Amino acid sequence: MKINAALLPGLRRLGLAAVLALSAAHLGADTLAADTAVFIQTDPQAAVIARLKAGTAVTVVGTAPAGWHRIELSGPFEAYVQRKDISKSLDVIDGASIYTAPSKTAAVLSVAQKGDKAEVVGLAPGDFCQIKLEKTLQGFIAVGEMANTPAENKLAFSPVAPAAPAGPVTTVGRPVPLNGNSADTPRLFAGKLVLARRPILNPNPLYDYQLVDTSGRRFAYVDTRRLLLTDKIETYIDRDISITGTVRNTVDGKDLVISAESMVLK
């Protein structure tokens, strides 16, 4: 490492500790020479948690086995949490496992801690919700000979937010941007739209429609009053759809309600 000659007198006065600190700071930063996969473990068959472009500056931290560097990554990241670990206020419960895929056998990306910023962005297969996680995480990149190992793993999560519906001819209402962190910011949800009224189980529902997951369980009621209807709502009943809208709790706090602003057949 080269040190500016103008700094030498000051470093001599501060002693060896200053030189070591400057060296550590220099070694902690690196720039990627090629597109690089970031793995959750030091194994080329492990889940890929991000793909970084050539020229990206990365921060190397801690220690790692030979052929690997441990680096820090900044969010937001897309991840998955079991529905039972989502509170009525739409927060991820402290201590909940956050997965790289909607499966309990998937790799655990992180464990929810107090102060983490996470928001529900949609339904996922099974008993899972997809979340956007704002958190600094650590992963591993291969270096040296290991860097030539092909990584065919599917990306476990991406720092890029999902795109809004494109708005084909089956769209009801208007497309809504999905950025920002406000509770009033529209989000994208997916599931099957069904009638909420059921003679025995739910004879007097709060709303006429509800969004259910693949197992048929209600994720949220759907409030359609804000939809600009250009097609009949019956077109979407018992069909897989994507809904853009804001989400809130019911008055009693027992259920969720999506105030739909657009609706698209999948």
HELIX and SHEET records of a PDB file:
HELIX    1   1 ALA A    5  LEU A    7  5                                   3    
HELIX    2   2 LEU A    8  LEU A   14  1                                   7    
HELIX    3   3 LEU A   16  LEU A   27  1                                  12    
HELIX    4   4 ARG A   83  ASP A   85  5                                   3    
HELIX    5   5 GLY A  144  ASN A  148  5                                   5    
HELIX    6   6 ILE A  233  TYR A  236  5                                   4    
SHEET    1   A 4 ALA A  29  THR A  31  0                                        
SHEET    2   A 4 ALA A  57  VAL A  60 -1                                        
SHEET    3   A 4 TRP A  68  LEU A  73 -1                                        
SHEET    4   A 4 LEU A 137  ALA A 142 -1                                        
SHEET    1   B 2 THR A  36  PHE A  39  0                                        
SHEET    2   B 2 VAL A  48  LEU A  52 -1                                        
SHEET    1   C 3 PHE A  77  GLN A  82  0                                        
SHEET    2   C 3 PHE A 128  GLU A 134 -1                                        
SHEET    3   C 3 LYS A 117  ALA A 124 -1                                        
SHEET    1   D 2 SER A  97  TYR A  99  0                                        
SHEET    2   D 2 VAL A 108  VAL A 111 -1                                        
SHEET    1   E 6 VAL A 172  GLY A 173  0                                        
SHEET    2   E 6 LEU A 256  LEU A 265 -1                                        
SHEET    3   E 6 ARG A 218  ASP A 223  1                                        
SHEET    4   E 6 TYR A 209  VAL A 212 -1                                        
SHEET    5   E 6 ARG A 187  LEU A 195 -1                                        
SHEET    6   E 6 ARG A 239  ASN A 249 -1                                        
END                                                                             
